[in-house]
Amino acid sequence: MAAEPRVRFSALWRRLDAAGDGADVFERLAAAYAEEGRAYHTIEHVNDCLARLDEAPAFSGSSNVVEAAIWFHDVVYDTHRTDNERLSAEWAGRALTAAGVSGPTISRVQGLVLATDHAGEPTDDAGRLLSDIDLSVLGSEPVAFD
């Protein structure tokens, strides 16, 4: 059985060497994913993406940044905007910077979040994995897709 989302996020937070337990960030993420008007870009989508990540073969050094990008990639979602990914990446950057996460890690997470606009082909394994995970619902059975 998968870890409860709050527990899983806290474990990721520690692996990122972020200050504190990340509970405040998790609460803000959960609140954003629970905003009215979200049909698909909810915490259920995040949980599904995390489950797909757990099924993927491990590869060196990138699983933490891919997992962080999953948590942050749809935190900003407004159907009237075209810059949700940019705003989500900025949101992630603020949260991770405030927690003292290293600059290279923050940049990598932000780059992955930006790539979830799916405007181009991912350029590395982490980007390809995240893209496949984010779009995996498109290959699901019709009942799950609906």
N, C-alpha and C positions, 0 to 999 in steps of 0.2 A: 504494500500500500504506500502511495506517495505521501510525503510529509505534508502536513498542514501548511498552507501558503505562508503564514506568518513565520513559522519555524524555518521553512525553506529559505525565505528571504533573509532571515537573521543569520543563517549559516553562510549564505552567499556574502552578506555584508562583512562577516569575519574573514572570509577568504579574500575579499578585496582589500583587506587591511584598513577598512573604514572605521572611523571613531564611533564609539557607542555601539548600541545594539541594532540600530536602524529602525526601531519601532515607529518613530515619528515619520520617517520616509515611507515605511510600509503603509501607515494609516493614510497618508496623503495619496499614495498610489491607489489604495483600495477605494478611497473616496472618489478619485477621478474615474476609475473604471466602473464605478456604480452610478455615475451621473445619468440623469434622465436623458432619454433619447438615444442611448446606445443600444443597438440591437445585437451587434456582433462583437464589437471592440470592447469587451467586458473582461472581468477577472476570469470568467470561464475560458475565454480565448487564451489568456495568459497561461492558465493551468493546462490547457490542451497543448500549447506550445512547449511548456516545460515537460510534459509527458513525452512529446516527440523528441525533445532533446535527450531525455533519459534513454530512449530507444536507439539513439544514434551511436555509432562507434566513437569512442573517445579519440581525440587528437591532441597533440601536444600544445599546451600553453593557452588555448583559446576558449576552453569551456566556460570559464568564469566570465569572460567578456561577452560571450554569446548569451549566457544566462542573464547577465545584467541587461543586455540589449533587449531580451525578451520582456523583462519586467517593465522597461521604460518605453518600448517602441510605439505604443498606442496611448500613452498617458494623456496626450492632448488629442482630442478628436472632435472636430467640428465639421459637419458635412458642408458648410458654407465656405470653408477655407481650402486652400490648396497647399498650405505649408504646415500641415499637422506634424510631419516627420521632423521638420526643422525645429518647430516649437517643442516637440518631445525631446529631441536631442539637447536643446538648450536647457530644458527642465532637468534632464539627467545630469548635465554638466554642473548645474547649480547644486543639486543634491550631493553629487559625488565630490565636488570641490569643497563644499562645507564640511564634509566628513573626512577630508584629508586624503582622499584616494589619489594615487600618483597621476601626474599629468598624462603620461603615455597611456595608462589604462583608461582614463577619462576620454581621451581623444579616440581611442579604439572603440569604446562603447558608443560614443556619439557618431562615429563613422558608420558603425553597424546600424544604428537607429536610422540614420539618414538613408541608408541603402534599402530600408523597408518601404521606400516609395516605389520600388521596383521599376524605376525609370531606365535602368540599364542592367547589364549582366554583372553579377558580383565578381570581384577580381581576385578573391582568395577563398580558401577553404571555409573560413569562419563565415564570410559573407554568403557563400553558397549554401552552407548549412542553415543559417538563419533564414534565408530566402525560402528554402525548401520547407522549413518548419512553418514559417508564417503563412505560406500558401498551401499547406498540406490539406486543408479542408476542401480545396478544389478537387482533390482526388478521392474524397470520401464517398461512402455510400449515400444515395439520395436522401435518405431519412436524416442522416447526420448533417449533410450539407444544408438541408432545409432548416 
